[in-house]
Amino acid sequence: MKRALRSALAAAMSLPLVIGALLLTAQPAAAATLNRVTGFGDNPTNLNMYVYVPDTVAPQPALLVLNHYCGGTADAVFNSIGRDYVTAADRYGYIIVLPEATREGHCFDVSTPAGLSRNGGSDSTGIMSMVAWTRQRYNVDPDRIVVSGFSSGAMMTNVLAAEYPDVFSAASAFSGVAAGCFATTNGSLWNSECAQGRIIKSAQQWSDQVHAMYPGYTGDYPRMQAWHGTDDDTLRYPNFGEEIKEWTNLHGLGQTPSSTENLPGGWVRTRYGDTGTHATVEGMSIAGYGHSLPLGGMIANAVSFLGLDGGGGTGGDIGALRATGAGKCLDVPGQSTQNGTQVQIWDCHGGVNQQWTHTASGELSVYSGGTRKCLDASGGSTANGTKAIIWTCHGGTNQRWNRNPNGTITNAASGLCLDVTGAATTNATPVQLWTCNNRTNQTWTLT
């Protein structure tokens, strides 16, 4: 890998690494640790394998393969930019495998003919040995083996999903390129044309390139989520569009999104096929950012997209939120799943529209699967009287909530308290955000 790539990626990753290190100083150490595994099977390129098994593992856990960036290590991802994946594993009980490249530059092979062939004898072969080793030792849910990564690891995420579609169910790639874009024939791992966003193909051409990685395969391909900053000058932004072309065509979808949403922070989400949390293909374009992803809230979004937050997780803070002053529960009127529905208080009855999950990332979510919604400060407003609504979960700060020791629930974006309007106690009283005032219409208990 060229020295230019190593230096560019090191500079791009330095900020989130520092931020991650600072955040860790304020967090208690988890009892479970990252452990190296040796002798895990066929490993032609001498990768290192690390595995994280949380203290409480789900009865049938999901498995996440988490790939580091160029110049990175498993430990750096585990303790910095990928830390939210670890926190979520503690909550939901899934297992993480972290491959580590050992060649000079610590970049994954997503370029050579061997690297771009199923069982071709390069990095992807060693990573699949890690997956097999883990499956032999834990009761892994075969329908929830997923992959994610950053930069070089995002490129490997695309390659693994292309070469092993019968193993992986979903993938989330932060700042990557389409599978096969970095292909070379001279032994180099660097492709300047791809990095600069100058390799443009038709959707069918990309699809054909993927099919060549696993000839004869006729089954389904994994769901794909791609993240990219519009100002990325290491793996330029046109690569984002080429990823979307590739994966939509592999799923038999066109290039017109089924839905488009403008989210807080300059995020634009496009979904293809299904339009819920588990969309078939999802693009996340981040205005004004370079090769510096993920930002806050992004991994929480990826956890939901990948299905790591359900189907056998250890759960945690789940139940009804009872308003202390009214003695009634936080309720979604009529069990609505419509974005923008304002929540209210109602007699507690234990229905699904009164069951809330406080996730590891701070979301308060209701329902599950494709209908899952998050409690949301409407429009990202920070003003008194802002409606508390449900909305499709996107990981923004207006969907993150702090449950405080005094019983209040404050919004991460505004610091305002979840408030029963007018301190009323009658059914159907709407819930809003208001300056915290230590009154009982702003205190809640999870029961």
Order of alpha helices (4+ residues) and beta strands (2+ residues): alpha-beta-beta-beta-alpha-alpha-beta-alpha-beta-alpha-beta-alpha-alpha-beta-alpha-beta-beta-beta-alpha-beta-beta-beta-beta-beta-beta-beta-beta-beta-beta-beta-beta-beta
